[in-house]
Amino acid sequence: MRDQAMSTNFGGKKAEVNGRDDLNRPLLEPRDSVSISIPEPVDKLDRKRTVMFRIGNIKCASCVTSIESVLGGLKGVESVSVSPIQGQAAIEYVPKLINTKKIKETIEDAGFPVTEFPEQEIAVCRLRIKGMACTSCSESLERALQLLDGVKKAVVGLALEEAKVHFDRNVTDPDRIIEAIEDAGFGADLINSGNEVNKVHLKLEGVSSGEEMNTIQSYLESAIGVNHIEMDLEENKFAVTYDPDLTGPRSLIEGIQKVGHGSYKASLYIPPRQREAEQQHEISMYRDQFLSSCLFSVPVFIFSMVLPMLPPFGNWLEYKIYNMFTVGLLLRWILCTPVQFIVGRRFYTGSYHALRRKSANMDVLVAMGTNAAYFYSVYIAIKALSSDTFEGQDFFETSAMLISFILLGKYLEVVAKGKTSDALAKLMDLAPDTARLLTLDDDGNVVSEVEISTQLIQRNDIIKIIPGEKVPVDGIVTDGQSYVNESMITGEARPIAKKPGDKVIGGTMNENGCLLIKATHVGSETALSQIVQLVEAAQLARAPVQKIADQISRFFVPAVVLCALITYLGWLIPGVIGFYPKHWIPKGMDKFELALQFGISVLVVACPCALGLATPTAVMVATGKGASLGVLIKGGNALEKAHKVTAIVFDKTGTLTIGKPEVVSVMLFSSMSMEDFCDMAIAAEANSEHPIAKAFLEHARKLHQKIESNNQPNNQHLKEARDFEVHPGTGVSGKVGDKMVLVGNKRLMQTYNVTVGPEIEDYISENEQLARTCVLVAIDGKVVGAFAVTDPVKPEAKQVILYLRSMGISSIMVTGDNWATATAIAKEVGIEKVIAETDPVGKADRIKELQMKGLTVAMVGDGINDSPALVAADVGMAIGAGTDVAIEAADIVLIKSNLQDVVTAIDLSRKTISRIWLNYVWALGYNILGVPVAAGILYPFTGIRLPPWLAGACMAASSLSVVCSSLLLQFYRKPLVVQDTKGQSHYSIST
């Protein structure tokens, strides 16, 4: 039970727990909200800001003068105001010219300690990164970003090709971050800066001059609720970020039209999805590059491998133009050069930037291998031109075909990588494009019905949804009854009955009735948008198991180069001294050429890309698949921890039980009338949010109405409790009139020295044996009555506990309820270990005790009182998309209130980690086997040799195999499905 006035602090914001309507809160609070602020214009650093400092040792007016003079001499400080009485200074400054750190240091250098330094204003931006090839690229980019002044944290996702940067906006801005990325040799596009939770794009018509655009901009900047505006003067487009509590897209459009007195027309503009567009562009780019290379490399292959074996053509190709320089050599040189330097330019560019960063990646290996083949072939050509007796074998076909096969592999890889985010794309497509907006008169009658874009829906709009249509936004049913299919959001197969007062989720399907809903969450605040944001953040987060690839990548390329050099020398030196027989050397080659081919094959067969993709691609597929099943996993770290879980701690109310308690018995232990008893209890419990309190309030009010209907109506207003106080785990207290009222369990009575007599003890004991919770009501130190509450156990609870036991996971129940009730519930579901009569802090302590025994503990809970335990556990699971605080504290969010998803979350994590290790086996095993074969270890015994072009094809295939391995997670099925039909249960075991 919690106090209405009580507030909590999460995500860097103070939010009233029950001081406002729950509907005004997002269903899913963003995990990184601690570092997200209202988006500011990009040119924020050009504007003035004011900072407050608390300064010590200010004793007189001369101290004030000293501070003002030293600060006034700083470039960028506009004004200084010092209060000697309060010991504070307010400094106005230009962030572009000076930062708060420099101001603080200047004050301290003058001999005045700054005792309170304001926290840095941390902003967040997301960027699309181009040009990353392997994990060494993402690592070097992270290092480059973290070295940038003002950047506090940077996370780069290789598979997602995005970066998330936390920065001090007093020091830097997104433009400077993009410059740093480009200096590191990568491309970057800004996805968003700050928390653009509600942003609308508008296109203007009827605007003919810059002055008119400025007029519209001035209006928008002054409009209530508008936070930020981005202008595109060439296209006459605006991007407006707004507060949905104060305004909305339709209000902005109407306002623009009023400014132009009808001459301006503003319409909604939906920009193309950047990620999909860039994925298609990347696929097209690699496809075009591959086809371009084939245009040259296929003829090279024919001229060097096919035609020489056909007598007429072979003789023609061997025709000598000058000395030993033949027609075939000239054609191969001409055709190979565009592939090497035009099509293959990307490898040179990537190598240059990698070496500039003092790192090495796949581009370095490819560039070294192809250059060795190409320039050796050029040497052969020049030698043939200058000598009439020289005979040598060129490798032009090796260079051209190597680049072609690598481009083919990259093309297939980006196609496969695009499929890893299919689940996320499907989620984003769930919301319908249009909706039916109703206008009602004061009596609730429909005045008009118009079809509008879903993006134009504003909070409190009334939307009509006919059978077969999707729900456009989150809202509350105001009229009508129907069944809604929520499987696409929650994974619940059965349609859910909806009636007035029930909540609906955007993206779900209305089955058979017509519904009118009132929009409560719009734009990026809808549950669907929050799920997408959470999954995107999860896909960017790096799993700890990724460290294996990161560590290997640091020495991988240098080690491969060393292996190639050793291979080259290992074949060349024995060949020179005649250590191996001459018949080992293929016809048309010499010792040097054979050694060179082995060395090049080693360079290009080794693939660091496969290692870098092993973890992020699996995490992307798993988090997307989990979201489609109603299990939101907050990144690779949560996935990895969940697969290690050996014990699960369950909260009782709302987790193991349905969470909707019902009062089944009310007993008076004094001469007080039932009406007065209800009045007192209602007044005391009115401010509580606890499920038991709500159940009693509902029952007491019905009882109160029944009593009044039988007697004369009592028009006296119900009293309210003063000095209301919540006692976590025991109950509430407050003064009703001049009487002290306690409502809670026996421990609360003991705390206040209230005597619990034998009659009351018998009542408690009798109900606890029936798994009921007894709540006592005491007035002025005497128990006057009690009520018994029961909360039915969820039908799937017993099967879930049994299945967890088969997975080797022990189940424990922790509750603030009494021992007798807790034991009865535990026995019913099959839990052997019970911890009862525990407050929220005590729950966290019990979890720590379990961890000290070597157990990896998961906590499953649904309320604010569970948040300390969710944080303390190795893995916190918020079930039923509980409260915002529980979701913020949890590592895994289970959308439904179904315990089967606990099994799904752990099983999915185990399958994903197994898949990651299998990917590592593919990647490492491939390199461990491929490098020796390329080095010619089998050649002396079997004659098997891996030509460089074939080695390049194998390298490309390794990355593709890892991505395809991760894609197999899309076929994951829930391991346990319990269908409650007349007590019958059905198990579905996935393989």
RAUR-V894731 format. One record per helix or strand. SS is the DSSP state (hx for helix, st for strand). FROM is the first residue (numbers start at 1). TO is the last residue. Records with the same first field share a line. If there is no record, write none. Layout:
SS = FROM-TO / FROM-TO
//
This chain:
st = 7-10 / 13-16 / 48-55 / 77-83 / 88-94 / 114-116 / 122-130 / 151-157 / 162-168 / 187-193 / 199-205 / 226-232 / 237-242 / 265-268 / 320-322 / 325-326 / 434-440 / 446-453 / 462-465 / 470-470 / 474-479 / 482-485 / 496-498 / 503-504 / 509-510 / 515-521 / 631-633 / 647-651 / 657-657 / 662-668 / 721-727 / 731-736 / 739-744 / 755-755 / 773-779 / 782-790 / 793-793 / 810-814 / 833-835 / 857-861 / 875-879 / 892-894 / 981-981 / 984-984
hx = 22-24 / 33-35 / 42-46 / 61-72 / 100-109 / 135-146 / 174-183 / 210-222 / 249-259 / 274-309 / 311-317 / 327-343 / 345-356 / 362-386 / 396-419 / 422-428 / 454-456 / 487-490 / 523-525 / 527-540 / 546-576 / 582-584 / 591-605 / 608-628 / 636-642 / 652-656 / 674-685 / 691-710 / 746-751 / 758-768 / 797-806 / 819-829 / 840-852 / 864-872 / 884-889 / 900-934 / 939-942 / 948-971
//
